[in-house]
Amino acid sequence: MIPGIAKYFHARVPRYTSYPTAPHFTGEVDSKRYGAWLSRLDPETELSLYLHIPFCRRMCWYCGCNMRVIARYSPVTEYVETLIKEIDLACEKLPKGSMKVRHIHWGGGTPTALNGEDMVRIHEAVASRFDILPNAEIAVEIDPRTFTQDNADALGKIGCTRASLGIQEFDITVQEAINRVQPMEVIEDTIRMLHEQNVKGLNFDLMYGLPHQTAEMLTRTVEQAATLKPDRIALFGYAHVPWMAKNQRMIPEDALPTALMRFEQATAAGDALQAAGYVRIGLDHFARPEDSMAIALREGHLHRNFQGYTDDLAGAIVAFGASAISETPEGFMQNIVETGAYSREVNSGELPVAKGVTFRGEDKLRSAIIERLMCDMEVDLDEMRRLHAPNRDDFYDELAQLRALQDEGLCELDGSKVRVPDAARPALRVVCSVFDDYLQHNQGQRHAAAV
């Protein structure tokens, strides 16, 4: 371990799935402004669509997502109606004609909390209003514990190409501590049903930093997961934020690993994944060498958005559902989070916008720098200025901070190039934060641990 990394174990910085980051969204972006953004999209822009289904059938103590556990299905039925109405409202603002869609992501919550009929109905609503390209990726997040044949049949009908399974950890002690017990047999049955429906892409989500978890446990989990041959594995650090996610109060803090233990877990899991033949991507993703994400990394067009790392090259993300976040060339927009208020706004005929941020000043320049660092572990500042701000002076203040980080072994400077060495990868977000103008001027925000 680089000695300089330990200094940042308890630092707090954003995850940089966007820039500006979500804490800087404000009410300046309303339904009128977002509608104008949609109307000004180039009709030839290829879109990525995000569909948020904020329901789960069971509560997991570690979860920090916007979701609610359902005991009966009627709230889901009402939500489906509202979601389709929101799609119609957005289409009224978009340029005339069916815009092309190259990527659809179903997130949650648990999208497969929907019954098969409703999932197909939503997909058909999208397909009748947009031109879904023949090679479009359709990705769906799945909870294996509640996955049924009805869900699998629906995925086949909507042409799902990729499924993302929440594994987290195979050790039963940890599973019980996070209220997510799912034996290996459950995962194997889910994969069998997916393959029967010709769902070829397979993603796993694993986590470190969970209660009672050890590096040895996580290494065994990685080895077990690799035997199932997923194409991609995301290795996320558990973010303990009980002030935001009340269900996390069920996790005793004295059962959580220390910062050093978290570091050791992430390192051990990463080493095991690479030994199993996976390519390391950015901060926390791994992919088989032949997977499109690994190819995007090699070819220099890997991207990062609110779903994490992606090879999606869409020009805008149009998101639907409570709390969903859209991205256009003019800014970010987030929908109302609470499902009741979201539904009331849609049913009144308004886009359900809660807040957002309009790109201004150096936002796009700094966003591009942070994204390249997060994706490629390196960036050429002169190239970024040439592309996004040709009249800008040098990054004097930022370079001074980078030189200090270089002394600690967290980055390397070579003229206008900044590179994060592999040994400093766990502190990648610390290096990115140097270019976060909002963070530099507001240290009061609460974020996830930096390492």
C-alpha positions in Angstrom: 0.0 0.0 0.0 1.2 3.5 -0.9 1.9 5.2 2.5 0.1 8.4 1.3 -3.2 6.5 0.8 -3.9 5.9 4.5 -4.1 9.7 5.0 -7.3 9.7 3.0 -9.1 6.7 4.6 -11.5 9.0 6.4 -11.7 11.8 3.8 -15.1 12.3 2.1 -15.4 13.0 -1.6 -18.2 12.4 -4.3 -18.4 9.2 -6.3 -18.3 11.3 -9.5 -21.1 9.6 -11.4 -21.8 13.1 -12.6 -20.3 16.6 -12.5 -21.7 18.8 -11.1 -22.6 16.2 -8.5 -26.1 15.6 -7.2 -25.8 17.6 -3.9 -25.5 20.7 -6.1 -28.8 20.2 -7.8 -31.2 23.0 -7.0 -34.8 24.2 -7.8 -33.4 26.4 -10.6 -34.3 23.6 -12.9 -38.0 23.1 -13.1 -40.4 21.4 -15.5 -40.4 24.4 -17.9 -36.6 24.4 -18.2 -36.3 20.7 -18.6 -39.1 20.7 -21.2 -37.1 23.3 -23.1 -34.0 21.2 -22.9 -35.8 18.2 -24.4 -37.3 20.4 -27.2 -33.8 21.6 -28.1 -32.3 18.2 -28.5 -31.0 17.4 -32.0 -33.6 15.1 -33.6 -30.7 12.9 -34.7 -29.4 12.4 -31.2 -29.4 8.8 -30.1 -30.9 8.5 -26.6 -30.3 6.3 -23.6 -33.5 5.8 -21.6 -33.6 5.0 -17.9 -36.7 3.5 -16.2 -36.8 3.6 -12.4 -39.0 1.1 -10.6 -38.8 2.1 -6.9 -40.2 -1.1 -5.4 -38.8 -4.2 -3.8 -40.4 -7.3 -2.3 -37.9 -7.5 0.5 -35.8 -4.9 2.4 -32.0 -5.2 2.4 -30.4 -3.4 5.4 -27.4 -2.1 3.3 -29.5 -0.5 0.6 -29.2 3.3 -0.1 -31.5 3.4 -3.1 -34.8 5.2 -3.5 -37.2 2.3 -3.0 -40.1 1.0 -0.9 -41.1 -2.5 0.1 -44.5 -3.6 -1.2 -46.9 -5.9 0.7 -49.5 -5.6 -2.1 -49.3 -5.0 -5.8 -51.9 -2.1 -6.2 -49.3 0.7 -5.7 -47.2 -0.8 -8.5 -50.2 -0.9 -10.8 -50.8 2.8 -10.2 -47.2 3.6 -10.6 -47.1 1.9 -14.0 -50.0 4.0 -15.2 -48.1 7.2 -14.0 -44.8 6.1 -15.6 -46.5 5.7 -19.0 -48.1 9.1 -18.6 -44.7 10.7 -17.9 -43.3 9.1 -21.0 -46.1 10.7 -23.0 -45.4 14.1 -21.3 -41.7 13.9 -22.3 -42.5 12.9 -25.8 -44.7 16.0 -26.2 -41.5 18.1 -25.6 -39.0 16.0 -27.6 -38.5 16.8 -31.3 -41.2 15.5 -33.5 -40.8 12.0 -34.8 -39.5 8.9 -33.1 -36.1 9.5 -31.6 -33.6 6.7 -31.8 -32.8 4.8 -28.7 -29.5 2.8 -28.3 -29.7 1.9 -24.6 -32.5 1.2 -22.1 -31.7 0.6 -18.5 -34.3 -0.6 -16.0 -33.2 0.2 -12.4 -34.6 0.4 -8.9 -35.5 -0.7 -6.5 -36.1 -4.0 -8.3 -37.5 -3.8 -11.8 -38.5 -7.4 -11.5 -40.9 -6.5 -8.7 -43.1 -5.8 -11.7 -45.2 -8.7 -12.9 -44.4 -9.8 -16.4 -47.5 -8.2 -17.9 -46.6 -4.7 -16.6 -43.0 -4.9 -17.6 -44.0 -5.8 -21.2 -46.6 -3.0 -21.1 -44.0 -0.4 -20.2 -41.7 -1.7 -22.9 -44.4 -1.6 -25.5 -45.2 2.0 -24.4 -41.5 2.9 -25.0 -41.3 1.0 -28.3 -44.4 2.8 -29.7 -43.0 6.2 -29.0 -39.3 5.7 -29.7 -37.2 4.0 -32.4 -35.4 1.3 -30.5 -32.4 0.4 -32.6 -31.9 -3.2 -33.6 -28.6 -3.4 -31.7 -29.8 -1.5 -28.6 -28.8 -2.8 -25.2 -31.7 -3.5 -22.9 -30.4 -4.0 -19.3 -32.4 -5.0 -16.3 -31.5 -5.1 -12.6 -32.6 -8.3 -10.8 -33.1 -9.6 -7.3 -32.4 -13.3 -7.6 -34.4 -14.1 -4.4 -37.7 -13.0 -5.9 -37.0 -13.8 -9.6 -39.7 -16.0 -11.2 -40.4 -17.7 -14.5 -43.0 -14.9 -15.2 -40.2 -12.4 -14.8 -37.9 -14.4 -17.1 -40.6 -14.8 -19.8 -41.1 -11.0 -19.7 -37.4 -10.3 -20.2 -37.5 -12.6 -23.2 -40.5 -10.7 -24.6 -38.9 -7.2 -24.2 -35.6 -8.4 -25.8 -33.5 -8.0 -22.7 -29.8 -8.3 -23.6 -28.2 -7.9 -20.2 -29.2 -8.7 -16.6 -27.5 -7.4 -13.5 -27.7 -9.6 -10.4 -27.3 -8.3 -6.9 -25.0 -10.9 -5.3 -23.1 -8.8 -2.7 -21.6 -11.7 -0.7 -22.0 -15.4 -0.6 -21.0 -15.9 3.1 -24.2 -16.7 5.1 -23.0 -14.7 8.2 -22.8 -11.5 6.1 -26.0 -12.3 4.2 -27.9 -12.6 7.5 -26.4 -9.4 8.7 -27.6 -7.4 5.7 -31.0 -9.3 5.4 -30.2 -10.7 2.0 -30.0 -14.5 2.2 -29.6 -16.1 -1.2 -27.9 -19.5 -1.6 -25.8 -20.3 -4.6 -28.6 -22.5 -5.9 -30.9 -19.4 -6.2 -28.3 -17.6 -8.3 -27.8 -20.7 -10.5 -31.5 -21.1 -11.1 -31.8 -17.4 -12.0 -29.0 -17.7 -14.5 -30.6 -20.8 -16.0 -33.9 -19.0 -16.6 -32.0 -16.0 -18.1 -30.1 -18.2 -20.5 -33.4 -19.9 -21.6 -34.7 -16.5 -22.6 -31.5 -15.7 -24.6 -30.3 -13.0 -22.1 -26.6 -13.2 -22.9 -25.0 -10.4 -21.0 -24.5 -11.1 -17.3 -23.4 -8.7 -14.6 -22.8 -9.3 -10.9 -22.7 -6.7 -8.1 -20.4 -7.6 -5.2 -19.7 -5.5 -2.1 -16.9 -4.9 0.4 -17.1 -3.2 3.7 -20.2 -5.1 4.8 -20.8 -6.1 8.5 -18.8 -9.1 9.7 -17.1 -9.3 6.3 -13.4 -10.3 6.0 -11.0 -10.3 3.1 -11.0 -14.1 3.1 -14.8 -14.2 2.9 -14.8 -11.8 0.0 -12.0 -13.6 -1.8 -14.1 -16.9 -1.6 -17.1 -15.0 -2.9 -15.2 -13.7 -5.9 -13.9 -17.2 -6.6 -17.4 -18.6 -6.4 -18.8 -15.8 -8.6 -16.1 -16.3 -11.2 -17.2 -20.0 -11.7 -20.6 -18.6 -12.9 -18.8 -16.7 -15.7 -20.4 -13.3 -15.5 -19.3 -10.9 -18.2 -18.9 -8.0 -15.8 -18.5 -7.6 -12.1 -18.9 -4.4 -10.1 -17.2 -4.3 -6.8 -18.8 -1.6 -4.7 -17.8 -0.3 -1.3 -20.7 -0.3 1.1 -21.5 3.3 2.0 -22.8 3.5 5.6 -25.0 6.6 5.5 -27.8 5.9 8.1 -28.6 9.6 8.2 -29.9 9.2 4.6 -31.0 5.5 4.6 -32.8 4.7 7.8 -32.8 1.0 7.1 -29.0 1.0 7.5 -29.6 1.7 11.2 -30.3 -2.1 11.4 -26.6 -2.7 10.8 -24.6 -2.4 14.0 -21.7 0.0 13.4 -19.3 -2.1 15.6 -19.7 -5.0 13.0 -18.4 -2.9 10.2 -14.8 -3.3 9.0 -12.3 -0.5 9.7 -11.1 1.7 6.9 -7.9 -0.4 6.7 -9.9 -3.6 6.6 -12.1 -2.2 3.8 -8.9 -1.4 1.8 -7.6 -4.9 2.3 -10.9 -6.4 1.2 -11.1 -4.3 -2.0 -7.4 -5.2 -2.8 -7.9 -8.9 -2.2 -11.1 -9.0 -4.2 -9.5 -7.1 -7.1 -6.5 -9.3 -7.1 -8.7 -12.4 -7.2 -10.8 -11.0 -10.1 -7.7 -10.3 -12.1 -6.4 -13.7 -11.4 -9.7 -15.1 -12.7 -9.0 -13.3 -16.0 -11.0 -10.1 -15.6 -9.8 -6.7 -16.8 -9.8 -4.0 -14.2 -11.9 -1.0 -15.3 -11.8 2.4 -13.6 -12.4 2.4 -9.8 -14.6 -0.6 -9.2 -15.6 -2.5 -12.3 -14.2 -5.7 -13.9 -15.0 -7.3 -17.3 -13.9 -10.2 -19.4 -11.4 -9.1 -22.1 -13.9 -9.7 -24.9 -16.8 -7.8 -23.2 -17.8 -4.5 -24.9 -16.8 -2.5 -21.7 -13.3 -3.9 -21.8 -13.1 -3.0 -25.5 -14.4 0.5 -24.7 -11.6 0.9 -22.2 -8.9 -0.2 -24.7 -10.3 2.0 -27.4 -10.6 5.1 -25.2 -14.4 5.6 -25.3 -15.4 4.3 -21.8 -17.9 6.6 -20.1 -19.3 7.1 -16.6 -22.9 8.1 -15.6 -25.4 7.6 -12.9 -25.5 3.8 -13.6 -21.7 3.7 -13.2 -19.2 2.8 -15.9 -20.7 2.3 -19.4 -19.8 1.9 -23.1 -23.1 3.7 -24.0 -22.3 6.5 -26.4 -25.8 8.1 -26.3 -26.0 11.9 -26.6 -28.5 12.3 -23.8 -30.1 10.3 -21.0 -33.9 10.7 -20.7 -35.0 9.2 -17.4 -38.5 8.3 -16.2 -39.8 7.4 -12.8 -39.6 8.8 -9.3 -36.1 10.1 -8.4 -34.8 9.3 -12.0 -32.0 11.6 -13.3 -31.8 12.8 -16.9 -28.8 14.3 -18.6 -28.9 16.6 -21.7 -26.3 18.7 -23.3 -27.6 21.6 -21.2 -27.7 20.1 -17.7 -28.9 17.4 -15.3 -32.5 17.0 -14.0 -33.8 14.9 -11.2 -37.5 13.8 -10.8 -39.4 14.1 -7.6 -38.3 11.4 -5.2 -41.5 10.6 -3.2 -43.8 8.4 -5.3 -47.0 10.1 -4.2 -45.8 13.6 -5.0 -44.3 12.3 -8.3 -47.7 10.8 -9.3 -49.6 13.9 -8.4 -47.4 16.1 -10.6 -47.6 13.8 -13.6 -51.3 13.4 -13.3 -51.6 17.2 -13.2 -50.0 17.2 -16.7 -46.6 18.4 -15.6 -43.1 16.9 -16.0 -42.3 15.8 -12.4 -39.1 17.8 -12.0 -37.7 18.3 -8.5 -34.3 19.9 -9.2 -31.3 20.0 -11.3 -28.3 22.0 -12.5 -27.7 24.0 -15.7 -24.2 23.6 -17.1 -22.3 26.9 -16.8 -18.8 28.3 -16.7 -16.2 25.5 -16.7 -18.6 22.7 -15.8 -18.2 20.8 -19.1 -14.4 21.2 -19.0 -14.1 19.9 -15.4 -16.7 17.2 -16.1 -14.6 15.9 -19.0 -11.4 16.0 -17.0 -13.0 14.1 -14.1 -14.6 11.5 -16.4 -11.3 10.8 -18.2 -9.5 10.3 -14.9 -12.3 8.1 -13.6 -12.3 6.0 -16.8 -8.7 6.0 -18.1 -6.8 6.8 -14.9 -5.1 9.6 -16.9 -5.9 12.8 -18.7 -4.1 15.4 -20.9 -5.1 18.8 -19.5 -4.0 20.6 -22.7 -6.2 18.4 -24.8 -9.2 19.0 -22.5 -8.7 22.7 -22.7 -8.4 22.5 -26.5 -11.7 20.6 -26.7 -13.7 22.4 -24.1 -12.1 25.8 -23.2 -9.4 26.9 -25.7 -9.1 30.4 -24.0 -8.6 29.1 -20.5 -5.3 29.7 -18.7 -3.3 26.9 -17.1 -4.6 25.0 -14.1 -2.2 26.8 -11.7 -4.1 26.1 -8.4 -5.0 22.5 -9.4 -1.4 21.7 -10.4 -0.2 22.9 -7.1 -2.6 20.5 -5.4 -1.6 17.7 -7.8 2.1 18.2 -7.0 1.3 17.7 -3.3 -0.6 14.5 -4.2 2.4 13.4 -6.4 4.7 13.7 -3.4 2.3 11.3 -1.6 2.4 8.8 -4.5 -1.2 9.4 -5.6 -0.6 10.7 -9.0 2.2 11.4 -11.6 2.7 14.6 -13.6 4.3 14.8 -17.0 3.9 18.2 -18.6 0.1 18.6 -19.1 -0.6 14.9 -18.4 -1.9 13.6 -15.1 -1.8 9.9 -14.4 -2.9 7.9 -11.4 -0.7 4.8 -10.9 -2.4 1.5 -10.4 -1.2 1.3 -6.8 -3.1 4.6 -6.1 -6.3 3.5 -7.8 -8.2 3.3 -4.5 -7.6 7.0 -4.1 -8.7 7.9 -7.6 -11.6 10.1 -6.5 -9.2 12.1 -4.3 -7.3 13.1 -7.4 -10.5 13.8 -9.3 -11.7 16.1 -6.4 -8.9 18.5 -7.2 -10.9 19.5 -10.3 -14.2 19.8 -8.5 -14.8 23.5 -8.2 -17.9 23.0 -6.2 -16.2 20.8 -3.6 -13.3 23.2 -3.3 -15.7 26.0 -2.3 -18.1 23.9 -0.2 -16.6 21.4 2.2 -19.8 21.0 4.2 -21.4 18.3 2.0 -21.4 14.7 3.3 -20.1 12.1 0.9 -18.9 8.6 0.8 -15.4 7.6 2.1 -12.7 8.7 -0.3 -10.9 5.3 -0.4 
